[in-house]
Each structure stands twice: as C-alpha cells, then as structure tokens.
Amino acid sequence: MPVIKFGTDGWRAIISDDFTFENVGIVAQAIADFIKTQEEPIYQKKEIVIGYDTRFLSDKYAEIVASVLAANEIKVILTDKPSPTPAVCVYIRDKKLTGGVMITASHNPPSYNGIKYKGYFAGSAGSDIIDRIEEKLYKTPVNIMPFKEAVEKGMIAIKDIVKVQLDCVKKYADMKLLKKAKLKVLIDSMNGTGGTYLADILKGSKIKLDFMYADVNPGFHGRAPEPNEKHLQELMERTKKGKYDLGIATDGDSDRFAIVDEKGGILSGHKAMSLLLLHLVKNRKMAGGVIQTICGTVLIDRICKKYGLKTFETPVGFKYICDLMTKKDILIGGEETGGVTFKGYVPERDGFLSALLIMELLATEKKPLSKIIAGINKEYGTFVYERVDVIFPEGKRAQLVEGLSKNPIKNVLDKKVVKINDADGMKFICEDGSWMLIRLSGTEPKLRFYSETSSKKRSLEYIEFAKKYAFGLM
C-alpha cells in the first residue's frame, strides 16, 4: 500500500519513517507532472513559490521540492527563511503564480512534517487538484537537479516572501487605529513561523507586545504547536498574572490563532470567530455570507440571523471554505480550531491578521475582552463547545463508519435527536439545538468527538456518551 496519502489538508507523516527525502521527491515529481499536463492558461507560466516552517529539516525538504520542480522546467521562488503558510498564498496572488508548496505539518507533534499544495487562486487546493496530483504519484521517475546548479541557472530564486504578506496584512488592518491603541498584549509564537513578526507589523504603535517561545525550536519545547487549552496553560497564567489586555497564540505555520482574555480564560475558536464576525459587521460595517464547518456553532447562526447574513456549512477542511470564498460573496469563513479568512484577503487563514482584528475590536469598543464576551453571551445565549480526540486504529475505520450508518441513535442522553447530518462523520442535532459529532480525522489516526451545549459539564457528558456509543459499535 502506498505510504503517501493526502488528507484533509495535504500530506503529513512522521519524519524519517514515511516522511523521507525519497518520498518528498516523489511528491514533488507528482506536483511537477500535474503542472506540466494542465492546459489551463494559469499553468502555462509554470512558476511556483515554496515556503517552509521551523520543523526539523523543513528547509532541506523545501530544497528537494525546489530541485525537482526546477529539473522539470518549473521556475521556483524559495523563501529565504521559515515562513507562515499565508505568506505563500499572498505571494501567489501578488505575483500571479501557478501555485505554491508549503513544507509544514501545521499543528501536529514535532515528529511530523508535511506538504501542503496551494492553488493559483492563493488557497488550499481541493480534491479536483489533489486527486490529480495523487494520480501522478509513483508514475514518473524522480527528476532532480542539484540545488546549487538550479540556483545558478536561475531556475530557483531565493527571496523574502514574508515581507509581501506583512505588507498585505498592514493594508487590511486599520493601522491608524492600532497605532493609537494603548494595549498590552502577550504573544505565544509556539516556536513556529510567527516569531516576532507581529512586532514588525505594529512597529511605531503604542501597543506593548511581549513574546514567549518566539525562537526556532524544532522540538517546540515538548508540546505540539497547536493553539488550544492543553498547550497554552503558560500563556493563560502569564496573561492574567502580567495584567495583559490580551493573550494571542499562533500555531506552527501561523495560519491559526487562539485568544486569551485578561482574566486568563481561553476562548474557543467559535468565540474567536464570533468576535471577528461582530467586529466586521458592527464596527467595520461590512457584509457578506458566513462559512462554518459541520462542527460550527449555533452562536454564529444566531448572529447571522440578527444581521441578515447568509450562512454556509462545509465538511471539515479549509479547502472547502476556500472553494466557497472564491465563488460566493463571503464576509468571513472559519473553523472551530482558530483558522479564519476574510473578505478582500486571500482565501486562506492568517493568524497575524486575525490577531490584529481582535486588537482592533478592543481598541474600538474600549472594554475588557471578558466584558465583550459577557455581552455576547447575554444577547445570544451561552454556547460551550468541547472536543476530545482519541487514537483510533486505521484498520477499524470502515467498521466504525458502517456501524454509525446502520445504528443511528435517537436520543443523546435525555434529548431527542431531530436531525442527523452525515456530510462529514455523523452529527446528531437535538431538539434544543445542542449537538454531538463523531468523525474520523483526515490528517491523523484519530477519532474526534465534538459537542456543543449550554454548559461545559453538559458538553463533556455528551462527549462521554458519544465515546461509549462509538466504541460500542466495535
């Protein structure tokens, strides 16, 4: 069985196990063959940008991809340093390139690395592209040119692609407002590509920024660079103790973010996206549709109902959100894990831009973040989202899917199930609007359990119920 398989967002595997120099070359050759066989005008230019994160050997993997593409007569712009994933996408749009490649495993543990392919539209490639790349795997012997030779021949140009992203972010953000804002913000870069770039963006402003874990460390100080409550305990404690107005974390490749309020409480991705949505609608007077994944929140549905905004739901995977962003008039699209994109920007998540818009919100409303959240809860209701992941054997995936399909439940604890959504996993929606979702990860060997109710206790009870139900099918 082939070891290379693209999941929800690219191919990810364990370094030196399946993620090897040889397999990276095989993927690069498949990408090259895909580009060479496409007849659409955008593929005639044959020029690709390549970025890489701070993981072990990411720069070397990037050089291999660049060398293979160069040998296949595809010009390459290679980042001169670790770069955020959105930098690749902004560069594609700015230079009108054929596409881009990002060497990253995003939020996965340090032992992983991966490859993301970005389309000419400056966002995550959908199955229409990825399936065609996968079809090319193992079909052609890998053609590779020595890296130094490719640079000397002009097939590989090494450039600063991050500056283009930072300039784009500064154009989108209200820099006049931010320069006057008197905020104290603590940033946890999680040893990823975020570094201290927010300080570069906000240079000359009155916002006081302090950083933690902004250095390059491929081991990420023993944690996965995933911005969630488990990994952000220190940020939560230091934000409260240091009397910061806001705590911000960006993940390994800086396309996702998380927020901590002044009391040290971490917000769910749902709450973060709700804040961004309300800021765009109320304070920036913007309009358009709103995209959530299948594990989105009822809170955003209620906000959209109040403001007359059309809602869209997709399976999990930012490629689905990206696809709608390019086809519809969309104001904001996002995931429950802190990845959000905005109207007028590239159809890709950007942790820097999301962070700046939250700072804008605080500067505009002139209230502590916890009070803004309390106001939202009072107006729209309290919604508490929980998610638990468990390791799940690959060999039992088919059995679980069949069991869920043949044995749907009629009640979640004491609540009647009124609707079942099987677009991605199995989501059980109850009579009071609460819900429970069971789905297999597309990027890791994990089974994910999700829920949303009116309290943390109740949501965790839903998840325990879901776990017993799912494993009872085995």
C-alpha positions as CSV (number, residue, x, y, z in Angstrom):
1,M,0.0,0.0,0.0
2,P,1.5,3.4,-0.9
3,V,2.7,5.4,2.1
4,I,1.8,8.8,0.6
5,K,-1.8,9.8,1.0
6,F,-3.1,13.3,1.1
7,G,-5.6,14.0,3.9
8,T,-7.8,16.9,4.9
9,D,-5.0,19.5,4.4
10,G,-2.1,18.0,2.5
11,W,0.2,15.0,3.2
12,R,1.6,14.6,6.7
13,A,3.7,11.8,8.1
14,I,6.4,11.0,10.7
15,I,9.9,12.3,9.9
16,S,12.3,9.6,8.8
17,D,9.5,7.0,8.9
18,D,7.3,7.8,5.9
19,F,8.3,11.5,5.5
20,T,11.7,10.8,3.9
21,F,13.9,12.7,1.4
22,E,12.9,10.0,-1.2
23,N,9.1,10.3,-0.6
24,V,9.3,14.1,-0.6
25,G,11.0,13.8,-4.1
26,I,8.2,11.5,-5.2
27,V,5.5,14.1,-4.2
28,A,7.4,16.9,-5.8
29,Q,7.6,14.9,-9.1
30,A,3.9,14.3,-8.9
31,I,3.3,18.0,-8.5
32,A,5.6,18.8,-11.4
33,D,3.8,16.2,-13.6
34,F,0.4,17.7,-12.6
35,I,1.5,21.2,-13.6
36,K,3.1,20.1,-16.9
37,T,-0.1,18.3,-18.0
38,Q,-2.5,21.1,-17.3
39,E,-3.8,23.1,-20.3
40,E,-5.5,26.0,-18.5
41,P,-3.7,29.3,-19.1
42,I,-2.7,29.7,-15.5
43,Y,-0.5,26.7,-15.7
44,Q,1.4,27.9,-18.8
45,K,3.5,30.3,-16.6
46,K,4.9,27.3,-14.6
47,E,6.2,29.3,-11.6
48,I,5.8,28.1,-8.0
49,V,6.6,29.6,-4.6
50,I,7.8,27.3,-1.8
51,G,7.7,28.1,1.9
52,Y,8.8,26.0,4.9
53,D,8.2,26.1,8.6
54,T,10.5,25.7,11.7
55,R,10.4,21.9,11.9
56,F,13.3,19.6,11.7
57,L,14.8,19.5,8.2
58,S,12.0,21.6,6.7
59,D,14.5,23.8,4.8
60,K,16.1,20.7,3.3
61,Y,12.8,19.2,2.3
62,A,12.0,22.5,0.6
63,E,15.2,22.4,-1.3
64,I,14.4,18.9,-2.6
65,V,11.0,20.1,-3.8
66,A,12.5,23.1,-5.5
67,S,15.3,21.0,-7.1
68,V,12.7,18.5,-8.6
69,L,10.5,21.3,-9.9
70,A,13.5,23.1,-11.4
71,A,14.6,19.8,-13.1
72,N,11.1,19.7,-14.6
73,E,11.5,23.2,-16.1
74,I,9.2,24.8,-13.5
75,K,10.7,28.1,-12.0
76,V,10.7,28.3,-8.2
77,I,10.7,31.2,-5.8
78,L,12.0,29.7,-2.5
79,T,11.6,31.6,0.8
80,D,14.9,32.7,2.4
81,K,13.7,31.8,5.9
82,P,10.9,29.9,7.7
83,S,7.7,31.5,6.6
84,P,4.0,31.4,7.5
85,T,1.7,29.4,5.3
86,P,-0.4,32.5,4.4
87,A,2.9,34.1,3.1
88,V,2.9,31.5,0.4
89,C,-0.7,32.3,-0.6
90,V,-0.3,36.0,-0.5
91,Y,2.8,35.7,-2.7
92,I,0.9,33.5,-5.2
93,R,-1.7,36.2,-5.6
94,D,0.7,39.1,-5.6
95,K,3.0,37.6,-8.3
96,K,0.2,35.8,-10.2
97,L,1.9,32.4,-9.9
98,T,0.9,28.9,-10.9
99,G,0.6,27.8,-7.3
100,G,2.7,27.1,-4.2
101,V,4.0,24.4,-1.9
102,M,4.4,24.7,1.9
103,I,6.5,22.3,3.9
104,T,4.7,22.0,7.2
105,A,2.8,19.7,9.4
106,S,1.0,22.7,10.9
107,H,-0.1,21.9,14.5
108,N,1.0,18.2,14.5
109,P,3.5,17.0,17.1
110,P,7.3,17.6,16.5
111,S,7.8,14.2,15.0
112,Y,5.7,15.0,12.0
113,N,6.3,17.0,8.8
114,G,4.1,17.5,5.7
115,I,3.4,19.1,2.4
116,K,0.6,21.4,1.5
117,Y,-0.2,22.4,-2.1
118,K,-1.8,25.8,-2.7
119,G,-3.6,26.6,-6.0
120,Y,-3.3,29.5,-8.4
121,F,-6.2,31.1,-6.6
122,A,-4.0,31.5,-3.5
123,G,-5.7,29.0,-1.2
124,S,-5.9,25.3,-0.2
125,A,-6.2,23.0,-3.2
126,G,-9.4,21.0,-3.3
127,S,-9.9,17.4,-4.4
128,D,-10.1,18.5,-8.1
129,I,-6.4,19.3,-7.9
130,I,-5.2,17.0,-5.1
131,D,-6.8,13.9,-6.7
132,R,-4.9,14.7,-10.0
133,I,-1.6,15.1,-8.1
134,E,-2.2,11.8,-6.3
135,E,-2.8,10.1,-9.6
136,K,0.7,11.1,-10.7
137,L,2.4,9.6,-7.6
138,Y,5.0,6.8,-8.5
139,K,4.2,7.2,-12.2
140,T,7.4,9.0,-13.3
141,P,11.0,8.5,-12.1
142,V,12.0,11.5,-9.9
143,N,14.0,14.0,-12.0
144,I,16.1,16.2,-9.7
145,M,18.7,18.9,-10.5
146,P,21.4,19.8,-8.0
147,F,20.2,22.7,-5.9
148,K,23.3,24.9,-6.4
149,E,23.1,24.3,-10.2
150,A,19.4,25.2,-10.2
151,V,20.1,28.5,-8.4
152,E,23.0,29.3,-10.8
153,K,20.8,28.6,-13.8
154,G,18.1,30.9,-12.5
155,M,15.5,28.1,-12.1
156,I,15.4,28.7,-8.3
157,A,15.4,32.3,-6.9
158,I,15.7,32.7,-3.1
159,K,13.6,35.6,-1.9
160,D,11.9,37.2,1.1
161,I,8.3,36.2,0.7
162,V,7.2,37.1,4.3
163,K,7.5,40.9,3.7
164,V,4.9,40.6,1.0
165,Q,2.5,39.0,3.5
166,L,3.2,41.6,6.2
167,D,2.6,44.5,3.8
168,C,-0.7,42.9,2.7
169,V,-1.8,42.4,6.4
170,K,-0.9,46.1,7.1
171,K,-3.1,47.2,4.2
172,Y,-6.1,45.2,5.5
173,A,-5.8,46.2,9.2
174,D,-6.7,49.7,10.5
175,M,-3.2,50.7,11.3
176,K,-4.2,54.3,12.2
177,L,-6.5,52.9,14.9
178,L,-3.9,50.3,16.1
179,K,-1.1,52.9,16.3
180,K,-3.1,54.9,18.8
181,A,-4.3,51.8,20.8
182,K,-2.9,51.5,24.3
183,L,-3.0,47.8,24.7
184,K,-0.7,45.4,26.5
185,V,-0.5,42.0,24.6
186,L,1.4,38.8,25.3
187,I,2.2,36.7,22.2
188,D,3.0,32.9,22.3
189,S,4.5,32.1,18.9
190,M,4.8,28.4,19.9
191,N,8.2,28.2,18.3
192,G,6.6,28.4,15.0
193,T,6.9,30.7,12.0
194,G,5.2,33.5,13.9
195,G,8.4,34.6,15.5
196,T,8.2,38.3,16.4
197,Y,6.5,39.4,13.1
198,L,3.6,41.0,14.9
199,A,6.1,43.4,16.4
200,D,7.3,44.2,12.9
201,I,3.7,44.9,11.8
202,L,3.0,47.1,14.9
203,K,6.3,49.0,14.9
204,G,5.7,52.6,15.9
205,S,2.3,51.8,17.6
206,K,1.5,52.3,21.3
207,I,0.7,48.6,21.7
208,K,3.1,47.0,24.1
209,L,4.0,43.5,22.9
210,D,5.8,40.8,24.8
211,F,6.7,37.5,23.3
212,M,7.2,33.9,24.6
213,Y,8.5,30.9,22.6
214,A,9.4,33.1,19.6
215,D,12.7,31.3,19.0
216,V,13.1,28.5,16.5
217,N,13.0,25.1,18.2
218,P,12.1,22.1,16.1
219,G,11.0,20.2,19.3
220,F,8.6,23.0,20.2
221,H,9.7,22.7,23.8
222,G,8.0,19.4,24.1
223,R,4.5,20.4,23.0
224,A,2.7,20.3,19.7
225,P,2.3,23.8,18.2
226,E,-1.4,23.6,18.4
227,P,-3.1,26.6,20.0
228,N,-5.6,25.1,22.4
229,E,-6.2,25.0,26.1
230,K,-3.9,22.0,26.7
231,H,-0.9,23.6,25.2
232,L,-1.5,27.2,26.3
233,Q,-1.6,26.9,30.1
234,E,1.5,29.1,30.5
235,L,0.1,31.8,28.2
236,M,-3.2,31.8,30.2
237,E,-1.3,32.1,33.5
238,R,1.1,34.8,32.4
239,T,-1.6,36.9,30.7
240,K,-3.6,37.1,33.9
241,K,-0.6,37.5,36.2
242,G,1.1,40.1,34.0
243,K,-2.2,42.1,33.7
244,Y,-2.2,41.9,29.9
245,D,-5.3,43.0,28.0
246,L,-5.0,40.1,25.6
247,G,-3.0,36.9,25.0
248,I,-2.5,35.6,21.5
249,A,-1.0,32.4,20.2
250,T,-0.2,31.4,16.7
251,D,0.3,27.8,15.6
252,G,3.3,26.1,13.9
253,D,2.7,27.7,10.4
254,S,0.9,30.8,11.7
255,D,-2.3,30.3,9.8
256,R,-4.3,29.7,13.0
257,F,-4.6,31.6,16.3
258,A,-6.1,31.4,19.8
259,I,-7.2,34.2,22.2
260,V,-6.8,34.5,26.0
261,D,-8.8,37.2,27.8
262,E,-7.4,39.5,30.5
263,K,-8.6,37.1,33.2
264,G,-6.5,34.2,31.7
265,G,-9.5,32.4,30.2
266,I,-9.0,30.9,26.8
267,L,-11.7,31.4,24.2
268,S,-12.9,28.6,21.9
269,G,-12.3,29.0,18.2
270,H,-16.1,29.5,17.9
271,K,-16.0,32.5,20.3
272,A,-12.9,33.9,18.5
273,M,-14.7,33.8,15.1
274,S,-17.8,35.3,16.6
275,L,-15.8,38.2,17.9
276,L,-14.3,38.7,14.4
277,L,-17.6,38.5,12.7
278,L,-19.2,41.0,15.0
279,H,-16.3,43.4,14.6
280,L,-16.5,43.3,10.8
281,V,-20.3,43.7,10.8
282,K,-20.7,46.3,13.7
283,N,-17.5,48.3,13.6
284,R,-16.3,47.9,10.0
285,K,-19.8,47.9,8.5
286,M,-19.0,45.0,6.2
287,A,-21.4,42.4,4.8
288,G,-21.4,39.0,3.1
289,G,-22.0,35.4,3.7
290,V,-20.5,33.4,6.6
291,I,-19.0,29.9,6.3
292,Q,-18.6,27.4,9.1
293,T,-17.7,23.7,9.0
294,I,-20.0,20.9,10.2
295,C,-18.7,21.5,13.7
296,G,-19.6,25.2,13.7
297,T,-21.5,27.0,16.5
298,V,-25.2,27.9,16.9
299,L,-23.9,31.3,18.2
300,I,-22.7,32.3,14.8
301,D,-26.0,31.2,13.3
302,R,-27.8,33.5,15.7
303,I,-25.5,36.4,14.9
304,C,-26.1,35.9,11.2
305,K,-29.9,35.7,11.7
306,K,-29.8,39.1,13.6
307,Y,-27.8,40.8,10.8
308,G,-29.5,39.1,7.9
309,L,-26.3,37.3,6.7
310,K,-26.5,34.1,4.7
311,T,-24.8,31.0,6.2
312,F,-23.0,28.2,4.6
313,E,-21.8,24.8,6.0
314,T,-18.9,22.7,4.8
315,P,-17.2,19.4,5.7
316,V,-14.1,19.8,7.9
317,G,-11.1,21.0,5.9
318,F,-10.2,24.6,4.9
319,K,-10.1,23.6,1.2
320,Y,-13.9,23.6,1.3
321,I,-14.1,27.0,2.8
322,C,-11.5,28.3,0.3
323,D,-13.6,26.9,-2.6
324,L,-16.7,28.9,-1.4
325,M,-14.6,32.0,-0.8
326,T,-13.6,32.1,-4.4
327,K,-17.2,31.5,-5.7
328,K,-19.5,33.5,-3.4
329,D,-19.7,36.9,-1.7
330,I,-18.3,35.8,1.7
331,L,-17.5,38.1,4.6
332,I,-15.8,35.5,6.8
333,G,-15.1,31.8,6.8
334,G,-13.6,29.7,9.6
335,E,-13.0,26.6,11.5
336,E,-13.6,25.8,15.2
337,T,-9.8,25.4,15.5
338,G,-9.0,29.1,15.0
339,G,-8.4,29.3,11.3
340,V,-10.3,32.2,9.8
341,T,-10.2,34.1,6.4
342,F,-11.8,37.4,5.4
343,K,-13.4,39.2,2.5
344,G,-10.9,41.0,0.4
345,Y,-8.0,38.9,1.6
346,V,-6.6,35.7,0.1
347,P,-8.9,32.7,0.7
348,E,-6.6,31.4,3.4
349,R,-6.3,31.5,7.1
350,D,-3.9,34.1,8.6
351,G,-3.1,34.2,12.3
352,F,-1.5,37.6,12.1
353,L,-4.5,39.3,10.5
354,S,-6.9,37.6,12.9
355,A,-4.8,38.8,15.9
356,L,-4.8,42.4,14.6
357,L,-8.5,42.4,14.0
358,I,-9.1,41.3,17.6
359,M,-6.8,44.2,18.7
360,E,-8.9,46.5,16.5
361,L,-12.0,45.2,18.3
362,L,-10.6,46.0,21.8
363,A,-9.4,49.4,20.6
364,T,-12.8,50.2,19.1
365,E,-15.0,49.0,22.0
366,K,-12.7,50.2,24.7
367,K,-13.9,47.4,27.0
368,P,-12.1,44.4,28.5
369,L,-12.4,41.3,26.4
370,S,-14.2,39.4,29.1
371,K,-16.9,42.1,29.2
372,I,-17.3,41.9,25.5
373,I,-17.8,38.2,25.7
374,A,-20.3,38.6,28.6
375,G,-22.3,40.9,26.4
376,I,-22.4,38.4,23.6
377,N,-23.5,35.6,25.9
378,K,-26.3,37.8,27.3
379,E,-27.6,38.8,23.9
380,Y,-27.2,35.5,22.0
381,G,-27.1,32.8,24.7
382,T,-24.3,30.7,26.1
383,F,-22.8,28.0,23.9
384,V,-20.0,25.8,25.2
385,Y,-18.1,23.7,22.7
386,E,-15.9,20.8,23.6
387,R,-13.7,18.4,21.6
388,V,-11.9,15.2,22.6
389,D,-9.6,13.2,20.3
390,V,-8.6,9.6,20.9
391,I,-6.1,7.4,19.0
392,F,-8.1,5.1,16.6
393,P,-6.7,2.2,14.6
394,E,-6.7,2.7,10.8
395,G,-7.9,-0.9,10.3
396,K,-11.2,-0.2,12.2
397,R,-12.2,2.9,10.3
398,A,-14.5,1.1,7.8
399,Q,-16.2,-0.9,10.7
400,L,-16.9,2.3,12.6
401,V,-18.3,4.1,9.5
402,E,-20.6,1.2,8.8
403,G,-21.7,1.0,12.4
404,L,-22.6,4.7,12.6
405,S,-24.6,4.4,9.4
406,K,-26.6,1.3,10.4
407,N,-27.1,2.2,14.1
408,P,-28.1,5.9,14.4
409,I,-29.1,7.0,17.8
410,K,-32.5,8.5,18.6
411,N,-31.6,10.3,21.8
412,V,-28.5,11.9,23.3
413,L,-28.9,11.4,27.0
414,D,-32.4,12.9,27.6
415,K,-32.6,15.0,24.4
416,K,-34.4,13.8,21.3
417,V,-32.3,13.8,18.1
418,V,-34.3,15.7,15.5
419,K,-31.7,15.8,12.7
420,I,-28.7,13.7,11.5
421,N,-26.0,15.3,9.3
422,D,-23.7,12.8,7.7
423,A,-21.8,15.2,5.4
424,D,-18.6,14.6,7.4
425,G,-18.8,12.0,10.1
426,M,-22.1,11.7,12.0
427,K,-23.6,14.8,13.6
428,F,-26.7,14.4,15.9
429,I,-28.7,17.6,16.4
430,C,-31.1,17.6,19.3
431,E,-34.4,19.3,19.9
432,D,-32.9,22.1,22.0
433,G,-30.2,22.9,19.4
434,S,-27.4,21.1,21.2
435,W,-25.4,18.7,19.1
436,M,-22.8,15.9,19.1
437,L,-20.5,14.9,16.3
438,I,-18.4,11.8,15.7
439,R,-15.8,11.9,12.9
440,L,-12.6,10.4,11.8
441,S,-9.6,12.7,11.4
442,G,-8.4,13.3,7.8
443,T,-4.9,14.2,9.0
444,E,-4.1,11.9,11.9
445,P,-5.0,8.3,13.1
446,K,-7.6,9.8,15.5
447,L,-11.3,9.6,16.2
448,R,-12.7,13.0,17.1
449,F,-15.7,13.7,19.4
450,Y,-17.4,17.1,19.4
451,S,-20.3,18.7,21.2
452,E,-22.0,22.0,21.9
453,T,-24.5,22.6,24.7
454,S,-25.2,25.4,27.2
455,S,-22.6,24.3,29.8
456,K,-19.1,22.7,30.0
457,K,-20.4,19.9,32.2
458,R,-23.2,19.1,29.8
459,S,-21.0,19.2,26.7
460,L,-18.5,16.8,28.3
461,E,-21.4,14.5,29.2
462,Y,-22.3,14.5,25.5
463,I,-18.8,13.5,24.6
464,E,-18.7,10.7,27.1
465,F,-22.0,9.4,25.7
466,A,-20.6,9.7,22.2
467,K,-17.4,7.7,23.1
468,K,-19.4,4.9,24.7
469,Y,-21.7,4.8,21.7
470,A,-18.9,4.8,19.1
471,F,-16.7,2.1,20.8
472,G,-19.8,0.1,21.5
473,L,-20.1,-0.4,17.7
474,M,-16.7,-2.1,17.5
